[in-house]
Amino acid sequence: MKALDFPLLADENVHPDVISFLRETGLDVESIAEQGSLGLPDTNVLQQATQTGRVVLTHDSDFGGLALMGAKFIGIIYIRPGHIRTEFTKKTLQAVRESAPDVTPPFILVAERTGDTVKIRVRQL
């Protein structure tokens, strides 16, 4: 299964336009911001995603640290760099959708965009 085939829980740092874009492409995405849960600690976001069968979509590297410390999770999709133009992030996610390898939970996928190149790394845990 590809990482973006899983239902997603977008962290508060994922721009609403990116969430709309993903939904327009047919993906199942819930949003921490739309739930009114801004400021929710990362541990709680990861826990909520796990309890609802979702993969966390984020620009926050802290999630990887939580996973490596033993937190239970299905998957984490970490998009780098973050907090820049939404078009940049959309193109990165499109590249992930088109070329990401199959994953098995729990996993961490890191997609790092430099110019027109997207480097995708997957760590199965």
A tleap script that builds the chain and sets N, CA, C and O, in Angstrom:
source leaprc.protein.ff14SB
mol = sequence {
  NMET LYS ALA LEU ASP PHE PRO LEU LEU ALA
  ASP GLU ASN VAL HIE PRO ASP VAL ILE SER
  PHE LEU ARG GLU THR GLY LEU ASP VAL GLU
  SER ILE ALA GLU GLN GLY SER LEU GLY LEU
  PRO ASP THR ASN VAL LEU GLN GLN ALA THR
  GLN THR GLY ARG VAL VAL LEU THR HIE ASP
  SER ASP PHE GLY GLY LEU ALA LEU MET GLY
  ALA LYS PHE ILE GLY ILE ILE TYR ILE ARG
  PRO GLY HIE ILE ARG THR GLU PHE THR LYS
  LYS THR LEU GLN ALA VAL ARG GLU SER ALA
  PRO ASP VAL THR PRO PRO PHE ILE LEU VAL
  ALA GLU ARG THR GLY ASP THR VAL LYS ILE
  ARG VAL ARG GLN CLEU
}
set mol.1.N position { 0.846 -1.176 0.000 }
set mol.1.CA position { 0.000 0.000 0.000 }
set mol.1.C position { 0.892 1.240 0.000 }
set mol.1.O position { 1.923 1.254 0.672 }
set mol.2.N position { 0.520 2.255 -0.724 }
set mol.2.CA position { 1.267 3.507 -0.760 }
set mol.2.C position { 0.900 4.362 0.452 }
set mol.2.O position { -0.198 4.243 0.996 }
set mol.3.N position { 1.821 5.218 0.867 }
set mol.3.CA position { 1.602 6.041 2.067 }
set mol.3.C position { 0.356 6.912 1.962 }
set mol.3.O position { -0.376 7.065 2.940 }
set mol.4.N position { 0.109 7.483 0.790 }
set mol.4.CA position { -1.049 8.368 0.651 }
set mol.4.C position { -2.351 7.614 0.393 }
set mol.4.O position { -3.397 8.236 0.210 }
set mol.5.N position { -2.298 6.281 0.377 }
set mol.5.CA position { -3.525 5.490 0.294 }
set mol.5.C position { -4.206 5.368 1.651 }
set mol.5.O position { -5.395 5.054 1.725 }
set mol.6.N position { -3.462 5.613 2.719 }
set mol.6.CA position { -4.020 5.562 4.064 }
set mol.6.C position { -4.838 6.829 4.328 }
set mol.6.O position { -4.527 7.880 3.769 }
set mol.7.N position { -5.874 6.752 5.167 }
set mol.7.CA position { -6.527 7.979 5.616 }
set mol.7.C position { -5.494 8.832 6.364 }
set mol.7.O position { -4.620 8.299 7.047 }
set mol.8.N position { -5.602 10.147 6.228 }
set mol.8.CA position { -4.609 11.060 6.796 }
set mol.8.C position { -5.201 11.933 7.898 }
set mol.8.O position { -6.390 12.250 7.897 }
set mol.9.N position { -4.342 12.309 8.831 }
set mol.9.CA position { -4.656 13.340 9.823 }
set mol.9.C position { -3.608 14.423 9.643 }
set mol.9.O position { -2.437 14.223 9.965 }
set mol.10.N position { -4.028 15.568 9.128 }
set mol.10.CA position { -3.104 16.674 8.876 }
set mol.10.C position { -2.853 17.448 10.164 }
set mol.10.O position { -3.782 17.901 10.833 }
set mol.11.N position { -1.580 17.585 10.489 }
set mol.11.CA position { -1.168 18.375 11.640 }
set mol.11.C position { -1.565 19.834 11.396 }
set mol.11.O position { -1.855 20.227 10.266 }
set mol.12.N position { -1.573 20.624 12.458 }
set mol.12.CA position { -1.995 22.026 12.341 }
set mol.12.C position { -1.095 22.853 11.433 }
set mol.12.O position { -1.503 23.923 10.981 }
set mol.13.N position { 0.122 22.382 11.155 }
set mol.13.CA position { 1.032 23.160 10.318 }
set mol.13.C position { 0.844 22.906 8.818 }
set mol.13.O position { 1.556 23.487 7.999 }
set mol.14.N position { -0.100 22.051 8.458 }
set mol.14.CA position { -0.399 21.811 7.049 }
set mol.14.C position { -1.442 22.836 6.614 }
set mol.14.O position { -2.521 22.928 7.200 }
set mol.15.N position { -1.107 23.605 5.579 }
set mol.15.CA position { -1.954 24.707 5.120 }
set mol.15.C position { -3.316 24.190 4.624 }
set mol.15.O position { -3.380 23.141 3.984 }
set mol.16.N position { -4.393 24.917 4.913 }
set mol.16.CA position { -5.728 24.504 4.463 }
set mol.16.C position { -5.820 24.282 2.955 }
set mol.16.O position { -6.564 23.406 2.514 }
set mol.17.N position { -5.088 25.051 2.160 }
set mol.17.CA position { -5.116 24.854 0.703 }
set mol.17.C position { -4.526 23.502 0.316 }
set mol.17.O position { -4.971 22.885 -0.652 }
set mol.18.N position { -3.530 23.041 1.063 }
set mol.18.CA position { -2.939 21.721 0.806 }
set mol.18.C position { -3.961 20.640 1.152 }
set mol.18.O position { -4.093 19.658 0.422 }
set mol.19.N position { -4.673 20.810 2.244 }
set mol.19.CA position { -5.698 19.850 2.649 }
set mol.19.C position { -6.804 19.796 1.593 }
set mol.19.O position { -7.255 18.712 1.225 }
set mol.20.N position { -7.239 20.949 1.110 }
set mol.20.CA position { -8.257 20.991 0.052 }
set mol.20.C position { -7.771 20.288 -1.209 }
set mol.20.O position { -8.520 19.537 -1.834 }
set mol.21.N position { -6.521 20.530 -1.580 }
set mol.21.CA position { -5.927 19.886 -2.748 }
set mol.21.C position { -5.962 18.363 -2.608 }
set mol.21.O position { -6.342 17.656 -3.541 }
set mol.22.N position { -5.569 17.871 -1.453 }
set mol.22.CA position { -5.566 16.429 -1.235 }
set mol.22.C position { -6.977 15.850 -1.321 }
set mol.22.O position { -7.178 14.781 -1.898 }
set mol.23.N position { -7.929 16.538 -0.763 }
set mol.23.CA position { -9.328 16.080 -0.838 }
set mol.23.C position { -9.825 16.085 -2.279 }
set mol.23.O position { -10.540 15.174 -2.697 }
set mol.24.N position { -9.449 17.105 -3.034 }
set mol.24.CA position { -9.854 17.180 -4.445 }
set mol.24.C position { -9.292 16.015 -5.257 }
set mol.24.O position { -9.881 15.621 -6.264 }
set mol.25.N position { -8.161 15.465 -4.828 }
set mol.25.CA position { -7.579 14.320 -5.530 }
set mol.25.C position { -8.152 12.999 -5.013 }
set mol.25.O position { -7.714 11.924 -5.422 }
set mol.26.N position { -9.136 13.089 -4.109 }
set mol.26.CA position { -9.833 11.904 -3.644 }
set mol.26.C position { -9.302 11.287 -2.363 }
set mol.26.O position { -9.715 10.189 -1.988 }
set mol.27.N position { -8.391 11.976 -1.687 }
set mol.27.CA position { -7.833 11.423 -0.457 }
set mol.27.C position { -8.717 11.742 0.750 }
set mol.27.O position { -9.398 12.767 0.788 }
set mol.28.N position { -8.690 10.856 1.715 }
set mol.28.CA position { -9.428 10.998 2.969 }
set mol.28.C position { -8.518 11.732 3.950 }
set mol.28.O position { -7.547 11.162 4.448 }
set mol.29.N position { -8.836 12.998 4.225 }
set mol.29.CA position { -7.990 13.825 5.086 }
set mol.29.C position { -8.837 14.497 6.150 }
set mol.29.O position { -9.819 15.171 5.842 }
set mol.30.N position { -8.449 14.310 7.405 }
set mol.30.CA position { -8.997 15.086 8.510 }
set mol.30.C position { -7.921 16.075 8.932 }
set mol.30.O position { -6.734 15.857 8.688 }
set mol.31.N position { -8.344 17.161 9.564 }
set mol.31.CA position { -7.416 18.225 9.917 }
set mol.31.C position { -7.544 18.601 11.384 }
set mol.31.O position { -8.644 18.833 11.886 }
set mol.32.N position { -6.408 18.658 12.064 }
set mol.32.CA position { -6.377 19.109 13.454 }
set mol.32.C position { -6.965 20.516 13.556 }
set mol.32.O position { -7.739 20.798 14.471 }
set mol.33.N position { -6.607 21.393 12.632 }
set mol.33.CA position { -7.114 22.775 12.665 }
set mol.33.C position { -8.626 22.812 12.497 }
set mol.33.O position { -9.308 23.557 13.201 }
set mol.34.N position { -9.158 22.016 11.573 }
set mol.34.CA position { -10.611 22.002 11.356 }
set mol.34.C position { -11.358 21.413 12.539 }
set mol.34.O position { -12.532 21.719 12.751 }
set mol.35.N position { -10.689 20.576 13.304 }
set mol.35.CA position { -11.300 20.007 14.508 }
set mol.35.C position { -11.303 21.008 15.661 }
set mol.35.O position { -11.919 20.767 16.699 }
set mol.36.N position { -10.609 22.138 15.471 }
set mol.36.CA position { -10.503 23.122 16.540 }
set mol.36.C position { -9.513 22.717 17.618 }
set mol.36.O position { -9.608 23.161 18.762 }
set mol.37.N position { -8.557 21.866 17.243 }
set mol.37.CA position { -7.598 21.347 18.217 }
set mol.37.C position { -6.220 21.978 18.082 }
set mol.37.O position { -5.214 21.315 18.333 }
set mol.38.N position { -6.156 23.239 17.691 }
set mol.38.CA position { -4.869 23.919 17.569 }
set mol.38.C position { -4.140 23.891 18.900 }
set mol.38.O position { -4.749 24.090 19.951 }
set mol.39.N position { -2.850 23.647 18.857 }
set mol.39.CA position { -2.058 23.590 20.075 }
set mol.39.C position { -2.037 22.227 20.737 }
set mol.39.O position { -1.412 22.053 21.783 }
set mol.40.N position { -2.714 21.258 20.139 }
set mol.40.CA position { -2.717 19.902 20.689 }
set mol.40.C position { -1.292 19.354 20.660 }
set mol.40.O position { -0.640 19.415 19.618 }
set mol.41.N position { -0.793 18.824 21.772 }
set mol.41.CA position { 0.574 18.291 21.782 }
set mol.41.C position { 0.747 17.188 20.735 }
set mol.41.O position { -0.185 16.442 20.435 }
set mol.42.N position { 1.956 17.106 20.191 }
set mol.42.CA position { 2.246 16.125 19.152 }
set mol.42.C position { 1.922 14.702 19.605 }
set mol.42.O position { 1.452 13.893 18.806 }
set mol.43.N position { 2.169 14.391 20.873 }
set mol.43.CA position { 1.867 13.046 21.367 }
set mol.43.C position { 0.370 12.746 21.238 }
set mol.43.O position { -0.017 11.622 20.916 }
set mol.44.N position { -0.470 13.757 21.490 }
set mol.44.CA position { -1.913 13.582 21.374 }
set mol.44.C position { -2.347 13.463 19.914 }
set mol.44.O position { -3.264 12.706 19.595 }
set mol.45.N position { -1.688 14.211 19.031 }
set mol.45.CA position { -1.995 14.120 17.596 }
set mol.45.C position { -1.685 12.703 17.111 }
set mol.45.O position { -2.489 12.089 16.409 }
set mol.46.N position { -0.525 12.197 17.487 }
set mol.46.CA position { -0.122 10.852 17.084 }
set mol.46.C position { -1.081 9.803 17.654 }
set mol.46.O position { -1.446 8.847 16.971 }
set mol.47.N position { -1.476 9.991 18.889 }
set mol.47.CA position { -2.413 9.070 19.530 }
set mol.47.C position { -3.776 9.105 18.825 }
set mol.47.O position { -4.369 8.058 18.568 }
set mol.48.N position { -4.267 10.302 18.515 }
set mol.48.CA position { -5.560 10.430 17.828 }
set mol.48.C position { -5.501 9.757 16.463 }
set mol.48.O position { -6.424 9.038 16.081 }
set mol.49.N position { -4.420 9.988 15.731 }
set mol.49.CA position { -4.274 9.375 14.413 }
set mol.49.C position { -4.306 7.853 14.528 }
set mol.49.O position { -4.965 7.180 13.736 }
set mol.50.N position { -3.606 7.325 15.496 }
set mol.50.CA position { -3.543 5.872 15.678 }
set mol.50.C position { -4.917 5.311 16.038 }
set mol.50.O position { -5.330 4.284 15.500 }
set mol.51.N position { -5.616 5.976 16.937 }
set mol.51.CA position { -6.930 5.500 17.376 }
set mol.51.C position { -7.962 5.543 16.253 }
set mol.51.O position { -8.917 4.766 16.264 }
set mol.52.N position { -7.784 6.437 15.287 }
set mol.52.CA position { -8.750 6.572 14.197 }
set mol.52.C position { -8.250 5.942 12.898 }
set mol.52.O position { -8.879 6.100 11.852 }
set mol.53.N position { -7.121 5.230 12.958 }
set mol.53.CA position { -6.616 4.529 11.786 }
set mol.53.C position { -6.035 5.427 10.722 }
set mol.53.O position { -6.139 5.137 9.530 }
set mol.54.N position { -5.411 6.540 11.154 }
set mol.54.CA position { -4.881 7.524 10.209 }
set mol.54.C position { -3.371 7.656 10.311 }
set mol.54.O position { -2.755 7.320 11.323 }
set mol.55.N position { -2.803 8.154 9.232 }
set mol.55.CA position { -1.382 8.474 9.142 }
set mol.55.C position { -1.240 9.976 9.344 }
set mol.55.O position { -2.019 10.742 8.775 }
set mol.56.N position { -0.275 10.415 10.131 }
set mol.56.CA position { -0.053 11.846 10.371 }
set mol.56.C position { 0.680 12.448 9.174 }
set mol.56.O position { 1.685 11.910 8.710 }
set mol.57.N position { 0.165 13.563 8.688 }
set mol.57.CA position { 0.808 14.365 7.645 }
set mol.57.C position { 1.284 15.645 8.317 }
set mol.57.O position { 0.489 16.357 8.931 }
set mol.58.N position { 2.587 15.945 8.203 }
set mol.58.CA position { 3.137 17.056 8.976 }
set mol.58.C position { 4.357 17.674 8.309 }
set mol.58.O position { 4.960 17.095 7.405 }
set mol.59.N position { 4.700 18.864 8.780 }
set mol.59.CA position { 5.970 19.522 8.460 }
set mol.59.C position { 6.877 19.512 9.699 }
set mol.59.O position { 7.948 20.118 9.684 }
set mol.60.N position { 6.463 18.842 10.750 }
set mol.60.CA position { 7.116 18.882 12.058 }
set mol.60.C position { 7.970 17.634 12.284 }
set mol.60.O position { 7.443 16.524 12.353 }
set mol.61.N position { 9.267 17.815 12.399 }
set mol.61.CA position { 10.184 16.684 12.580 }
set mol.61.C position { 10.046 16.015 13.950 }
set mol.61.O position { 10.544 14.906 14.141 }
set mol.62.N position { 9.385 16.663 14.898 }
set mol.62.CA position { 9.235 16.089 16.239 }
set mol.62.C position { 8.511 14.739 16.229 }
set mol.62.O position { 8.730 13.912 17.113 }
set mol.63.N position { 7.656 14.518 15.235 }
set mol.63.CA position { 6.911 13.263 15.178 }
set mol.63.C position { 7.845 12.069 14.987 }
set mol.63.O position { 7.612 11.002 15.555 }
set mol.64.N position { 8.884 12.241 14.203 }
set mol.64.CA position { 9.852 11.170 14.019 }
set mol.64.C position { 10.518 10.797 15.321 }
set mol.64.O position { 10.734 9.617 15.597 }
set mol.65.N position { 10.846 11.789 16.122 }
set mol.65.CA position { 11.448 11.532 17.422 }
set mol.65.C position { 10.515 10.753 18.335 }
set mol.65.O position { 10.948 9.842 19.039 }
set mol.66.N position { 9.235 11.109 18.324 }
set mol.66.CA position { 8.258 10.377 19.141 }
set mol.66.C position { 8.174 8.922 18.698 }
set mol.66.O position { 8.110 8.009 19.522 }
set mol.67.N position { 8.175 8.723 17.389 }
set mol.67.CA position { 8.085 7.364 16.855 }
set mol.67.C position { 9.300 6.542 17.269 }
set mol.67.O position { 9.171 5.385 17.671 }
set mol.68.N position { 10.468 7.141 17.171 }
set mol.68.CA position { 11.691 6.418 17.506 }
set mol.68.C position { 11.826 6.156 19.004 }
set mol.68.O position { 12.588 5.285 19.424 }
set mol.69.N position { 11.077 6.920 19.809 }
set mol.69.CA position { 11.091 6.709 21.260 }
set mol.69.C position { 10.071 5.647 21.682 }
set mol.69.O position { 9.926 5.358 22.869 }
set mol.70.N position { 9.370 5.072 20.710 }
set mol.70.CA position { 8.472 3.970 21.034 }
set mol.70.C position { 6.997 4.282 21.008 }
set mol.70.O position { 6.188 3.431 21.377 }
set mol.71.N position { 6.614 5.479 20.584 }
set mol.71.CA position { 5.190 5.798 20.507 }
set mol.71.C position { 4.518 4.876 19.490 }
set mol.71.O position { 5.118 4.513 18.478 }
set mol.72.N position { 3.292 4.507 19.762 }
set mol.72.CA position { 2.531 3.670 18.838 }
set mol.72.C position { 1.975 4.571 17.729 }
set mol.72.O position { 1.458 5.655 17.999 }
set mol.73.N position { 2.089 4.105 16.473 }
set mol.73.CA position { 1.565 4.883 15.348 }
set mol.73.C position { 1.430 3.986 14.130 }
set mol.73.O position { 2.008 2.901 14.068 }
set mol.74.N position { 0.659 4.459 13.166 }
set mol.74.CA position { 0.483 3.751 11.898 }
set mol.74.C position { 1.522 4.237 10.906 }
set mol.74.O position { 2.232 3.442 10.290 }
set mol.75.N position { 1.602 5.540 10.758 }
set mol.75.CA position { 2.564 6.113 9.837 }
set mol.75.C position { 2.679 7.607 10.018 }
set mol.75.O position { 1.799 8.260 10.579 }
set mol.76.N position { 3.793 8.135 9.527 }
set mol.76.CA position { 4.057 9.574 9.564 }
set mol.76.C position { 4.591 9.956 8.195 }
set mol.76.O position { 5.536 9.348 7.693 }
set mol.77.N position { 3.982 10.961 7.601 }
set mol.77.CA position { 4.483 11.519 6.348 }
set mol.77.C position { 4.984 12.915 6.686 }
set mol.77.O position { 4.218 13.812 7.037 }
set mol.78.N position { 6.290 13.064 6.569 }
set mol.78.CA position { 6.969 14.312 6.949 }
set mol.78.C position { 7.414 15.006 5.663 }
set mol.78.O position { 8.247 14.488 4.919 }
set mol.79.N position { 6.849 16.179 5.417 }
set mol.79.CA position { 7.132 16.942 4.207 }
set mol.79.C position { 8.111 18.059 4.542 }
set mol.79.O position { 7.862 18.892 5.414 }
set mol.80.N position { 9.255 18.054 3.811 }
set mol.80.CA position { 10.297 19.065 4.006 }
set mol.80.C position { 10.545 19.792 2.700 }
set mol.80.O position { 10.393 19.179 1.643 }
set mol.81.N position { 10.907 21.024 2.711 }
set mol.81.CA position { 10.768 21.932 3.850 }
set mol.81.C position { 9.303 22.308 4.046 }
set mol.81.O position { 8.472 22.130 3.155 }
set mol.82.N position { 9.018 22.817 5.199 }
set mol.82.CA position { 7.652 23.215 5.509 }
set mol.82.C position { 7.513 24.721 5.593 }
set mol.82.O position { 8.492 25.463 5.510 }
set mol.83.N position { 6.293 25.145 5.758 }
set mol.83.CA position { 5.969 26.558 5.980 }
set mol.83.C position { 6.426 27.456 4.827 }
set mol.83.O position { 6.917 28.564 5.039 }
set mol.84.N position { 6.254 26.959 3.625 }
set mol.84.CA position { 6.548 27.776 2.443 }
set mol.84.C position { 5.322 27.763 1.544 }
set mol.84.O position { 4.250 27.326 1.965 }
set mol.85.N position { 5.463 28.223 0.344 }
set mol.85.CA position { 4.323 28.316 -0.574 }
set mol.85.C position { 3.571 26.984 -0.672 }
set mol.85.O position { 4.180 25.917 -0.738 }
set mol.86.N position { 2.259 27.067 -0.679 }
set mol.86.CA position { 1.452 25.850 -0.742 }
set mol.86.C position { 1.669 25.098 -2.059 }
set mol.86.O position { 1.604 23.869 -2.072 }
set mol.87.N position { 1.921 25.791 -3.148 }
set mol.87.CA position { 2.170 25.116 -4.426 }
set mol.87.C position { 3.383 24.197 -4.331 }
set mol.87.O position { 3.388 23.110 -4.910 }
set mol.88.N position { 4.388 24.621 -3.618 }
set mol.88.CA position { 5.591 23.817 -3.413 }
set mol.88.C position { 5.234 22.520 -2.698 }
set mol.88.O position { 5.674 21.441 -3.096 }
set mol.89.N position { 4.433 22.630 -1.639 }
set mol.89.CA position { 4.019 21.454 -0.874 }
set mol.89.C position { 3.112 20.551 -1.707 }
set mol.89.O position { 3.240 19.328 -1.652 }
set mol.90.N position { 2.211 21.132 -2.467 }
set mol.90.CA position { 1.332 20.330 -3.322 }
set mol.90.C position { 2.139 19.516 -4.320 }
set mol.90.O position { 1.857 18.336 -4.531 }
set mol.91.N position { 3.139 20.133 -4.933 }
set mol.91.CA position { 3.978 19.420 -5.905 }
set mol.91.C position { 4.767 18.308 -5.217 }
set mol.91.O position { 4.968 17.240 -5.795 }
set mol.92.N position { 5.204 18.549 -4.009 }
set mol.92.CA position { 5.913 17.515 -3.264 }
set mol.92.C position { 4.983 16.331 -3.010 }
set mol.92.O position { 5.375 15.181 -3.208 }
set mol.93.N position { 3.769 16.602 -2.580 }
set mol.93.CA position { 2.816 15.525 -2.302 }
set mol.93.C position { 2.410 14.794 -3.577 }
set mol.93.O position { 2.176 13.585 -3.550 }
set mol.94.N position { 2.327 15.504 -4.678 }
set mol.94.CA position { 2.019 14.849 -5.951 }
set mol.94.C position { 3.141 13.867 -6.315 }
set mol.94.O position { 2.877 12.765 -6.797 }
set mol.95.N position { 4.379 14.272 -6.083 }
set mol.95.CA position { 5.521 13.383 -6.339 }
set mol.95.C position { 5.462 12.158 -5.434 }
set mol.95.O position { 5.775 11.049 -5.868 }
set mol.96.N position { 5.062 12.350 -4.184 }
set mol.96.CA position { 4.919 11.222 -3.262 }
set mol.96.C position { 3.848 10.277 -3.784 }
set mol.96.O position { 4.026 9.059 -3.774 }
set mol.97.N position { 2.760 10.830 -4.230 }
set mol.97.CA position { 1.659 9.993 -4.733 }
set mol.97.C position { 2.087 9.190 -5.960 }
set mol.97.O position { 1.690 8.037 -6.128 }
set mol.98.N position { 2.880 9.797 -6.793 }
set mol.98.CA position { 3.278 9.149 -8.042 }
set mol.98.C position { 4.418 8.148 -7.873 }
set mol.98.O position { 4.489 7.168 -8.615 }
set mol.99.N position { 5.305 8.376 -6.919 }
set mol.99.CA position { 6.514 7.558 -6.911 }
set mol.99.C position { 6.896 6.916 -5.584 }
set mol.99.O position { 7.937 6.265 -5.498 }
set mol.100.N position { 6.095 7.080 -4.568 }
set mol.100.CA position { 6.462 6.512 -3.271 }
set mol.100.C position { 6.387 4.989 -3.315 }
set mol.100.O position { 5.508 4.424 -3.966 }
set mol.101.N position { 7.298 4.337 -2.631 }
set mol.101.CA position { 7.260 2.872 -2.573 }
set mol.101.C position { 6.124 2.394 -1.676 }
set mol.101.O position { 5.538 3.173 -0.924 }
set mol.102.N position { 5.827 1.109 -1.767 }
set mol.102.CA position { 4.841 0.520 -0.866 }
set mol.102.C position { 5.374 0.568 0.563 }
set mol.102.O position { 6.577 0.453 0.797 }
set mol.103.N position { 4.459 0.741 1.509 }
set mol.103.CA position { 4.826 0.797 2.926 }
set mol.103.C position { 3.946 -0.157 3.723 }
set mol.103.O position { 2.838 -0.510 3.318 }
set mol.104.N position { 4.481 -0.557 4.867 }
set mol.104.CA position { 3.750 -1.384 5.816 }
set mol.104.C position { 3.858 -0.699 7.167 }
set mol.104.O position { 4.962 -0.370 7.601 }
set mol.105.N position { 2.725 -0.474 7.849 }
set mol.105.CA position { 2.779 0.170 9.164 }
set mol.105.C position { 3.580 -0.644 10.159 }
set mol.105.O position { 3.614 -1.872 10.082 }
set mol.106.N position { 4.212 0.025 11.075 }
set mol.106.CA position { 4.408 1.475 11.172 }
set mol.106.C position { 5.556 1.926 10.266 }
set mol.106.O position { 6.539 1.211 10.075 }
set mol.107.N position { 5.402 3.128 9.719 }
set mol.107.CA position { 6.407 3.666 8.812 }
set mol.107.C position { 6.541 5.175 8.979 }
set mol.107.O position { 5.636 5.857 9.460 }
set mol.108.N position { 7.696 5.665 8.566 }
set mol.108.CA position { 7.931 7.099 8.454 }
set mol.108.C position { 8.390 7.345 7.025 }
set mol.108.O position { 9.358 6.742 6.561 }
set mol.109.N position { 7.696 8.222 6.339 }
set mol.109.CA position { 8.098 8.627 4.999 }
set mol.109.C position { 8.509 10.088 5.064 }
set mol.109.O position { 7.756 10.931 5.550 }
set mol.110.N position { 9.695 10.381 4.576 }
set mol.110.CA position { 10.189 11.752 4.510 }
set mol.110.C position { 10.287 12.125 3.041 }
set mol.110.O position { 10.949 11.439 2.261 }
set mol.111.N position { 9.631 13.208 2.667 }
set mol.111.CA position { 9.700 13.718 1.298 }
set mol.111.C position { 10.340 15.096 1.356 }
set mol.111.O position { 9.789 16.031 1.937 }
set mol.112.N position { 11.499 15.204 0.750 }
set mol.112.CA position { 12.251 16.462 0.777 }
set mol.112.C position { 12.402 16.984 -0.639 }
set mol.112.O position { 12.958 16.313 -1.509 }
set mol.113.N position { 11.901 18.185 -0.857 }
set mol.113.CA position { 11.932 18.795 -2.186 }
set mol.113.C position { 13.028 19.848 -2.251 }
set mol.113.O position { 13.137 20.714 -1.383 }
set mol.114.N position { 13.837 19.753 -3.304 }
set mol.114.CA position { 14.845 20.756 -3.616 }
set mol.114.C position { 14.654 21.097 -5.089 }
set mol.114.O position { 14.921 20.271 -5.961 }
set mol.115.N position { 14.193 22.313 -5.362 }
set mol.115.CA position { 13.907 22.672 -6.753 }
set mol.115.C position { 12.820 21.775 -7.302 }
set mol.115.O position { 11.723 21.712 -6.748 }
set mol.116.N position { 13.118 21.071 -8.400 }
set mol.116.CA position { 12.145 20.163 -9.002 }
set mol.116.C position { 12.352 18.713 -8.591 }
set mol.116.O position { 11.656 17.826 -9.085 }
set mol.117.N position { 13.290 18.463 -7.704 }
set mol.117.CA position { 13.618 17.104 -7.300 }
set mol.117.C position { 13.037 16.807 -5.920 }
set mol.117.O position { 13.181 17.592 -4.983 }
set mol.118.N position { 12.376 15.652 -5.821 }
set mol.118.CA position { 11.834 15.214 -4.540 }
set mol.118.C position { 12.526 13.908 -4.156 }
set mol.118.O position { 12.461 12.914 -4.880 }
set mol.119.N position { 13.180 13.936 -3.016 }
set mol.119.CA position { 13.843 12.747 -2.482 }
set mol.119.C position { 12.910 12.128 -1.456 }
set mol.119.O position { 12.478 12.795 -0.516 }
set mol.120.N position { 12.601 10.842 -1.640 }
set mol.120.CA position { 11.693 10.152 -0.739 }
set mol.120.C position { 12.461 9.062 -0.008 }
set mol.120.O position { 13.111 8.215 -0.621 }
set mol.121.N position { 12.372 9.106 1.316 }
set mol.121.CA position { 12.998 8.076 2.149 }
set mol.121.C position { 11.909 7.441 3.016 }
set mol.121.O position { 11.042 8.131 3.552 }
set mol.122.N position { 11.971 6.135 3.141 }
set mol.122.CA position { 11.006 5.431 3.973 }
set mol.122.C position { 11.759 4.610 5.001 }
set mol.122.O position { 12.745 3.938 4.699 }
set mol.123.N position { 11.273 4.685 6.199 }
set mol.123.CA position { 11.823 3.867 7.287 }
set mol.123.C position { 10.685 3.018 7.842 }
set mol.123.O position { 9.693 3.539 8.351 }
set mol.124.N position { 10.845 1.720 7.738 }
set mol.124.CA position { 9.866 0.790 8.312 }
set mol.124.C position { 10.318 0.508 9.739 }
set mol.124.O position { 11.492 0.213 9.965 }
set mol.125.N position { 9.418 0.591 10.692 }
set mol.125.CA position { 9.767 0.357 12.096 }
set mol.125.C position { 9.056 -0.880 12.617 }
set mol.125.O position { 9.222 -1.243 13.782 }
savepdb mol mol.pdb
quit
